[in-house]
Amino acid sequence: EMGRYDLKNKPEIIKEKIVQGRIEKRLKEMSLMDQPYIRDQSMAIEDLVKQAQSQFGENIQVRRFVRFVLGEDIE
């Protein structure tokens, strides 16, 4: 439903590509490894992990994480 009005007069093949692009963008926003590193927005978390692996010579894996939301639990 997101933006379906802007697709109304587009050819079917173009619609598919636009929708696919929107889905991929949304998944990147939701995936931890694709999100930008907070201290260096030009670097993704995946790149940070790879950099740490090469720096320390260890196999580093993200097993869990905690998500913080600005202003959460403040009343």
Secondary structure in CASP SS format (residue, H / E / C, confidence):
PFRMAT SS
TARGET T0000
AUTHOR 0000-0000-0000
METHOD secondary structure of the structure
MODEL  1
E C 1.00
M C 1.00
G C 1.00
R H 1.00
Y H 1.00
D H 1.00
L H 1.00
K C 1.00
N C 1.00
K C 1.00
P C 1.00
E H 1.00
I H 1.00
I H 1.00
K H 1.00
E H 1.00
K H 1.00
I H 1.00
V H 1.00
Q H 1.00
G H 1.00
R H 1.00
I H 1.00
E H 1.00
K H 1.00
R H 1.00
L H 1.00
K H 1.00
E H 1.00
M H 1.00
S C 1.00
L H 1.00
M H 1.00
D H 1.00
Q C 1.00
P E 1.00
Y E 1.00
I C 1.00
R C 1.00
D E 1.00
Q E 1.00
S E 1.00
M E 1.00
A E 1.00
I H 1.00
E H 1.00
D H 1.00
L H 1.00
V H 1.00
K H 1.00
Q H 1.00
A H 1.00
Q H 1.00
S H 1.00
Q H 1.00
F H 1.00
G C 1.00
E C 1.00
N C 1.00
I C 1.00
Q C 1.00
V C 1.00
R C 1.00
R C 1.00
F C 1.00
V C 1.00
R C 1.00
F C 1.00
V C 1.00
L C 1.00
G C 1.00
E C 1.00
D C 1.00
I C 1.00
E C 1.00
END
